[in-house]
Structure formats: structure tokens, C-alpha cells
Amino acid sequence: MKITSLTTFAAPPRWLFLKIETDEGIVGWGEPVLEGRAATVAAAVEELADYLVGKDPRQIEDHWTVLYRSGFYRGGGVHMSALAGIDQALWDIKGKALGVPVHELLGGRVRDRIKVYSWIGGDRPAETAAAARDAVARGFSAVKMNGPEELQYLDTRDKVEKVVANVAAVREAVGPDVGIGVDFHGRVHRPMARVLLEALEPYHLMFVEEPVLSEHVDGVADVLRASSTPIALGERLYSRWDFRHVLESGVVDVIQPDLSHAGGITEVRKIAAMAEAYDVAVAPHCPLGPIALAACLQLDAVAYNAVIQEQSLGIHYNTSNDLLDYVVDPAVFAYSDGMVEIPRGPGLGIEVDEDYVRERAAVGHRWRNPVWRHADGSFAEW
């Protein structure tokens, strides 16, 4: 079998899909996207395609090694996202060629289904209690919300009280047994992270996500280790080498590698195994499309320390299109009792609606994240 072509599609609301074709007619799909940099990642995929065309798609480990190591400059969001989508598509091809789901090729399932959570609120949280009640009514047993808006290094008490009030309202709305994740989104610097973590302890959160940017973890390590709330991070780490330091530091309880950013199934499988050696859980980051979610679920199937899966159905970014629009059978992601079944079909286990992908790719997108500023005019982390 030989690879004949790689084609990318910029699909609304903010995704990039990849189709890899072979001379035997077997097609694989991947999702190589870095939100806000879709065109840049598409260009990186095209560059990597020069090596892949004409190669046997089933030699996944070797292709991953060459595509990562053969470039003098390696790693980072763009390169690893391009490699991630290619890797997903190669696994999809191999599974389809053998007539089995990817997880069978990785040793078989350790679970049949995995817990999922629903996003509530938006970038600036509003009406989160009502959204949380609605999510629970739809069967979800865990939700995640953004915590603070923009915060200065030293900010006012009313900003802290607003975060606490939002979280308290959600806890009151859903009761004590529903998991609540609060995403600081890297918006918080060391001084305020200390204040917020302490203020939120009474609400028994499932985790606090990105309490500070990953590059600042060392400076607040003592605070994170001392917190009674589990700490989650990792969506902006792109390889096992990036994750090694945070695992060794002991500051993280749940890592969140993104299978469309961190080198795909091949790399995240290794990252998850590293985390297991530190007794750290895995909750793959995935506010993305159906191909990315399918890849995550194949990883969740085989990683013993996978605990919960993010998914984007109804997330505030999905305006023009939503998660299920691009699959032939939306029931493949049917949620029940707060869980989703591991797809059992060959490859990634989903059938992409290529006609609709092409239709929407003709519209395309140029999604960019917001640019925020503080009251003094200086840049604020979004």
C-alpha cells in the first residue's frame, strides 16, 4: 500500500481536517489543527507530505520518527499539530486495512466507555448555574467552566469574589456529587493564583485547569503542591519532553495532552504511559471536532489512567457548525449516564461525511482568539 495524496480542509467553526488517500482506495482522516493557526498548520502538513507520498502508510512509528526528527528544528505547536493529524490519519488507515479499531492495535480496551464533561458558560462566564443544571439534565455528571476573566498580577477583591460567586452558584445548582472543573486558562499570575486556589477550596472542585501558564509552573510549584484541589494542565505542551518536567516537578495531578497538538495517538500514548509511572491521571484536551474526539477515545480505551474526556458538543466556540455535523452517523458519540462509548468501528471508528466537509470547506474560516486588554491598556491573557 502506498500513500498517494494528503488534502486538508478548513472546516467551520475553527477546525482543520486531513484526508490521506492510498493506492488501495483506503482513506484515513485526521485533525491537524492549532486553533487560530489552521492555515499555518495546513502549510506544515503540505511540507511533511513531500516525505510521505509514495510511502507505506502502515509504518506509523517510523514515519512519526522521521517526520519529527528529520527536521533540524522540531517541536512546538505548529509542527506537532501537523504531525498529530497525520498520525491520526495513518492509524485510521491501518485500522481500516485490518478491519479493527485502533485500540485493538494498541493492545485492546481496558474500558468500554469513559466519563465526559460538558462545557458551560463562555470566555466571560455568564448564566453558568442554569447551563450546569441543563447539562446535568442531559445526563452529564461533570461540567467545566472558565473561572476568571482578565486578571492583573495584583487585582481587586471583587474580581476574586465574582469567580467564587459563579462557582458557588454552579455547586448549589448541581449538588455535591457533580464534578466541576474550573479553567483559569493561563489568565492568572502567581500572586492571584495563590488567592484564587485558596478561595475555591470549599467547593470541592474536580480540578483547576491551567492555574498558571505552564512556563510559570516552577514559580508557583509550592502553591500547587499544597492545594487540596487537583491541578490539571497540559494543553499547551506538545511532546513527552515537554511533559517530562511537569511530571517530575510533582505539581500536576491530571495531564491534558491534546491529541491534535501533541503528536497524535503515537505520542500521547507514550505521554500517558509516562504519567502513569507518576500516578498522574490523563484527561485529553479536546474542544475540537469529531476526528480529534475519535482519536482521543481510542487513546482513552487503552490508557489505564484516563479518567475523563473533554468534548465540544455545544461549546461556545461552535457557532456555525457543531461536533456532530461532519459525521455520517452521529450516534457514534451517543452520550449516556455521563459517559460515551468507545467507538468499535474500524480505524478511528467514525465515518466522515466528506461531501459535507467539502461543502463547508468552501466557506472555510479564519478563526482567531480574542485579544483582551486591561483597564490600563496593557495586554491581558485570554
C-alpha positions in Angstrom: 0.0 0.0 0.0 1.3 3.5 -0.9 0.2 7.0 0.1 -0.9 8.9 -2.9 -2.1 12.3 -1.5 -2.7 14.4 1.5 -5.5 17.0 1.4 -6.6 19.5 4.1 -10.0 21.1 4.6 -10.5 24.2 6.8 -14.0 23.5 8.2 -16.1 25.8 10.3 -16.2 26.7 13.1 -12.4 26.6 13.5 -11.2 23.2 12.6 -8.8 21.6 10.0 -9.4 18.1 8.7 -6.9 16.0 6.8 -7.6 13.2 4.3 -4.8 10.8 3.4 -5.5 8.6 0.3 -3.8 5.4 -0.7 -3.4 3.4 -3.9 -5.6 0.7 -2.5 -8.6 3.1 -2.0 -8.3 3.1 1.8 -8.7 6.6 3.2 -7.6 7.9 6.6 -8.8 11.1 8.3 -7.0 13.2 10.9 -7.5 16.6 12.6 -4.2 18.6 12.4 -5.2 21.9 13.9 -3.9 24.6 16.2 -6.8 26.9 17.0 -6.2 30.2 15.3 -3.3 28.9 13.2 -5.2 26.5 10.9 -3.7 27.8 7.7 -0.2 27.6 9.2 -0.7 24.0 10.2 -2.1 23.2 6.7 1.1 24.6 5.2 3.2 22.4 7.6 1.2 19.3 6.6 1.9 20.1 2.9 5.6 20.3 3.7 5.6 17.0 5.5 3.6 15.4 2.7 6.8 15.6 0.5 8.2 12.7 2.6 5.0 10.7 2.9 3.7 10.4 -0.6 4.8 7.1 -2.0 5.4 5.5 1.4 3.6 2.6 3.0 1.1 4.3 5.5 1.3 1.3 7.9 4.8 2.1 9.1 3.5 4.6 11.6 6.3 4.6 14.2 8.9 5.0 11.6 7.0 7.8 9.8 6.5 9.6 13.1 10.2 9.3 14.0 11.3 10.7 10.6 8.7 13.5 10.5 9.7 14.6 14.0 13.5 14.0 14.0 14.5 14.7 10.4 13.8 18.4 10.7 16.7 20.3 12.2 14.1 22.4 14.1 11.5 20.3 15.8 8.6 20.5 18.2 6.3 23.3 19.1 2.6 23.9 18.4 2.6 24.1 14.6 4.9 21.2 13.8 3.4 18.8 16.4 -0.2 19.6 15.4 0.6 18.9 11.7 2.3 15.6 12.8 -0.7 14.8 15.1 -3.2 15.0 12.3 -1.0 12.9 10.0 -0.6 10.3 12.8 -4.3 10.1 13.4 -5.0 9.5 9.7 -2.3 6.8 9.4 -3.8 4.9 12.4 -7.2 5.3 10.7 -5.8 3.7 7.5 -4.1 0.9 9.3 -7.2 0.0 11.4 -9.4 0.1 8.3 -6.9 -2.1 6.3 -7.1 -4.7 9.1 -10.8 -4.3 9.8 -10.3 -3.4 13.5 -10.5 -0.3 15.7 -7.2 1.5 16.5 -7.5 0.4 20.1 -7.2 -3.3 19.1 -3.9 -2.5 17.5 -2.7 -0.8 20.8 -3.4 -3.9 22.9 -7.1 -3.8 23.3 -9.5 -1.9 25.5 -9.1 -1.6 29.3 -12.6 0.1 29.4 -15.8 0.1 27.3 -16.8 3.7 27.9 -15.4 6.9 29.5 -16.8 9.7 31.5 -17.2 13.0 29.6 -17.8 16.6 30.7 -19.8 19.4 29.2 -18.6 23.0 28.8 -20.8 25.6 30.4 -20.6 29.4 30.0 -18.3 31.2 27.7 -15.0 33.1 27.8 -16.6 35.5 30.2 -18.7 33.2 32.3 -22.4 34.1 32.5 -25.5 32.1 33.5 -23.3 29.2 34.4 -25.7 27.8 37.0 -28.5 27.5 34.5 -26.2 25.9 32.0 -24.9 23.5 34.6 -28.4 22.4 35.5 -29.2 21.9 31.8 -26.1 19.8 31.3 -27.0 17.6 34.2 -30.5 17.2 32.9 -29.0 16.0 29.6 -27.1 13.3 31.5 -23.7 14.8 32.2 -22.2 14.1 35.6 -19.4 16.7 35.2 -19.1 20.2 33.8 -16.3 22.7 33.1 -16.4 26.4 33.1 -14.0 29.3 32.7 -13.1 30.9 36.1 -11.7 34.4 36.0 -11.8 37.0 33.3 -8.7 39.0 32.7 -6.6 39.5 35.9 -3.7 41.7 36.7 -0.7 40.4 38.7 -2.3 42.1 41.7 -6.1 42.6 41.2 -9.0 43.7 43.3 -11.0 41.6 45.7 -14.2 42.0 43.7 -12.6 40.0 40.8 -12.0 37.1 43.2 -15.5 37.3 44.7 -17.0 37.2 41.2 -15.2 33.9 40.4 -16.2 32.5 43.8 -19.8 33.5 43.3 -20.0 31.9 39.9 -18.5 28.6 41.2 -20.7 28.7 44.3 -23.8 29.1 42.1 -22.9 26.1 40.0 -22.2 24.0 43.0 -25.5 24.9 44.5 -27.3 24.2 41.2 -25.9 20.7 40.7 -25.3 19.5 44.2 -22.3 17.9 45.8 -21.8 14.9 43.5 -21.4 16.5 40.1 -17.8 17.2 39.1 -16.9 20.8 38.4 -13.7 21.8 36.6 -12.7 25.4 36.7 -10.4 26.6 33.9 -8.1 29.5 34.8 -7.0 29.4 31.1 -3.5 30.7 31.9 -5.1 34.1 32.7 -3.8 34.1 36.3 -0.3 35.1 37.5 1.4 33.7 40.6 0.1 36.2 43.2 -3.6 35.8 42.2 -3.3 32.1 41.6 -2.5 31.6 45.3 -5.5 33.7 46.3 -8.0 32.0 43.9 -7.0 28.5 44.7 -7.5 29.1 48.4 -10.8 30.8 47.8 -12.2 28.0 45.7 -11.2 25.1 48.1 -14.6 25.0 49.8 -16.4 24.0 46.6 -14.5 20.6 46.2 -13.7 21.0 42.6 -12.9 18.2 40.2 -9.8 20.1 39.2 -8.5 23.6 38.4 -7.1 23.8 34.9 -4.1 25.8 33.9 -3.9 27.7 37.2 -0.9 29.5 35.7 0.8 29.2 32.3 2.9 26.0 32.0 6.1 28.1 31.7 5.4 29.6 35.1 4.7 26.3 37.0 8.1 26.3 38.7 7.4 29.7 40.3 4.2 28.6 41.9 5.1 24.9 42.5 4.8 25.2 46.2 1.3 26.5 46.0 0.2 23.9 43.5 1.6 21.0 45.6 -0.1 22.4 48.7 -3.5 22.8 47.1 -6.2 20.3 48.1 -7.8 20.8 44.7 -6.4 18.6 41.9 -4.3 20.5 39.4 -4.7 19.9 35.7 -2.6 21.3 32.8 -1.0 20.3 29.5 -3.0 21.6 26.5 -0.1 23.8 25.6 2.6 21.1 26.0 3.4 19.3 22.8 5.6 16.2 23.4 6.8 13.8 26.0 9.8 16.0 26.5 7.6 18.9 27.4 5.6 16.8 29.9 8.6 15.3 31.5 9.4 18.3 33.6 5.9 18.9 34.9 5.6 15.2 35.8 9.0 15.3 37.6 8.0 18.5 39.5 5.0 16.9 41.2 2.8 19.9 40.6 0.2 18.2 38.4 -2.5 15.6 39.2 -4.1 15.4 35.8 -2.4 16.0 32.5 -4.3 17.2 29.5 -2.4 16.4 26.3 -4.3 17.3 23.1 -4.2 14.6 20.5 -4.4 17.2 17.7 -1.5 19.2 19.2 0.8 16.7 20.9 1.9 14.4 18.1 -1.3 12.3 17.8 -2.1 8.9 19.1 1.5 7.7 18.9 3.0 10.4 21.1 0.1 10.8 23.5 0.2 7.0 24.2 3.7 7.5 25.4 2.9 10.6 27.4 0.1 8.7 29.1 2.4 5.9 30.0 4.9 8.4 31.5 2.2 9.9 33.6 1.1 6.5 34.9 4.6 6.0 36.2 4.0 9.1 38.4 0.4 8.1 39.4 -0.9 11.0 37.4 -4.2 10.9 35.6 -4.9 11.7 31.9 -7.9 13.8 30.7 -7.2 14.6 27.0 -7.9 18.1 25.9 -10.4 18.3 23.0 -12.5 21.4 22.4 -12.3 20.3 18.7 -14.0 18.3 16.0 -15.2 14.8 15.6 -12.0 13.3 14.2 -10.0 14.7 17.2 -12.6 13.3 19.6 -12.5 9.8 17.9 -8.7 9.8 18.3 -9.0 10.7 21.9 -11.4 7.9 22.6 -9.1 5.4 21.0 -6.4 6.6 23.4 -8.8 6.5 26.4 -9.6 2.9 25.5 -6.1 1.8 26.2 -4.7 4.2 28.8 -5.5 2.8 32.3 -5.0 6.3 33.9 -7.5 8.1 31.5 -10.2 9.4 33.8 -12.5 11.8 31.8 -12.8 13.1 28.3 -13.4 16.7 27.1 -15.7 17.1 24.1 -17.0 20.1 22.3 -20.8 19.5 21.8 -22.4 22.8 22.5 -19.2 24.6 23.4 -19.3 28.4 23.0 -16.8 28.3 20.1 -19.2 26.1 17.9 -21.3 28.8 16.3 -21.7 27.9 12.6 -21.2 24.2 13.0 -21.1 21.7 15.9 -19.4 18.4 16.7 -21.8 16.0 15.1 -22.3 17.8 11.8 -19.4 16.2 10.0 -20.0 12.5 10.8 -22.4 10.2 8.8 -23.7 8.6 12.0 -23.9 11.0 14.9 -24.9 8.1 17.2 -21.2 7.0 17.3 -20.8 9.7 20.0 -24.1 8.9 21.9 -23.8 10.1 25.5 -25.5 8.1 28.2 -25.3 8.4 32.0 -22.5 11.0 31.7 -20.3 8.6 29.5 -19.6 7.9 25.9 -18.9 4.5 24.4 -15.5 3.8 22.8 -16.1 3.6 19.0 -15.9 0.0 17.8 -15.7 0.5 14.0 -12.5 0.1 12.1 -9.8 2.7 12.3 -10.9 5.7 14.4 -14.4 4.3 14.4 -16.2 7.1 12.7 -17.3 7.8 9.1 -16.6 11.3 8.0 -19.2 12.9 5.7 -16.8 14.0 3.0 -19.4 15.7 0.9 -20.4 18.0 3.8 -16.7 18.6 4.7 -16.1 19.8 1.2 -19.2 21.9 1.2 -18.3 23.7 4.4 -14.6 23.9 3.5 -15.7 26.0 0.5 -16.8 28.5 3.1 -13.8 28.0 5.3 -12.9 30.1 8.4 -10.3 32.5 9.8 -11.0 31.9 13.5 -8.8 33.9 15.8 -8.9 34.0 19.6 -9.9 37.4 21.1 -7.4 40.0 22.1 -8.1 41.3 25.6 -6.7 44.4 27.3 -6.6 45.5 30.9 -8.2 48.8 32.0 -4.7 50.4 31.7 -4.5 49.4 28.1 -1.9 46.7 28.5 -2.4 43.2 27.0 -4.4 40.7 29.1 -4.1 36.9 28.8 -7.1 35.4 27.1 
